[in-house]
Amino acid sequence: MGWTRDLEAARTGTIRYHNGATWHFIAEKLPRGEEREGAIRSTGQHPFPGNLVYRLGRRQVRVLGVYFRLTDADAAES
C-alpha cells in the first residue's frame, strides 16, 4: 500500500482523533523476526470480519505485510 511506503520514507506521522487530539509518532518498520510475528498474530484481535480476512490471508500477510513500531515523538525529544 502506498501509505506504508510514505510512512517508511517519512519515519514520522501524526494521528488526529475525532475529539481533536493529536499524537505525533516516530515509525520504525519492523524487520522479520519475533516482534513482527507478534504484530501479525495480534491481527486476530480485529472484530469480525477483519479477523477472518487476516486469518485467511495470513500467509500473504507474512510475505508482503508491512508493520511498524510507533513511539511517541514528543517523549523521544525529552
N, C-alpha and C positions, 0 to 999 in steps of 0.2 A: 504494500500500500504506500502511496505517496507520502502520507503524513509521517510514517515511520522513517523514511529517508530524510525528510525535512528535520525531524526531531534529532536523528543521529547527527546530522550536519550542524544544527544549531547548538545542540547539547544543553539547551535550557528551554524553559517554557513557562507559561502561566495558565492556570486553570481559573476560570471565572465561574463562580457558583451562582445559582438562581437568586440568592439573597444579596448579591453584590460583592461578597467577599472574594478575595483572590488569593491564590497560592502560587508563589514563584518557586520553581524547582530546577534542579540540575538532573539531567538524564544521562545514564550510562548504559549502553547496550550490554546486555548480558551475554557473555560467551557461553559456548556449550559447556555444560558441567552441572553440578548439583543444584546451584541456585536457579539456573534456567529451568531445569527439570521440575523443581519445586513450583516455579511460576506456572509451568504448563499443567502440572497436577491440580493447581488451585483453580483452573478454569472450570472444574466440575462444580464449583460453588455458584456458578451463574444460575439464575432462575430459568425454569423451562420457558422456551425451548432452547435457550442458549447452551445449557449444559449438554443437551443431547447433540446439538450441532458440533460442539467442541469434542465430545466423546467420539462421534462418528468420524471426525476429521483429525483425530489425534496424531496419526502417522504423518499426515501432511503438515500439521502444526509443528511437529518436532523437526521436520526438514526445513520448512520455509518460515515458520513463525518468528517474529521479532519481539523481544521482550526487553524492558528497560527497568533499571533500578532508579527510582525517583527519590531524591533527597532535597531537603529544604534549602533553597538557595540563600535565604536570609540567615539561617543558622550557620551555614558554611562561611559566610562573610564575617561572623562574630569572632 
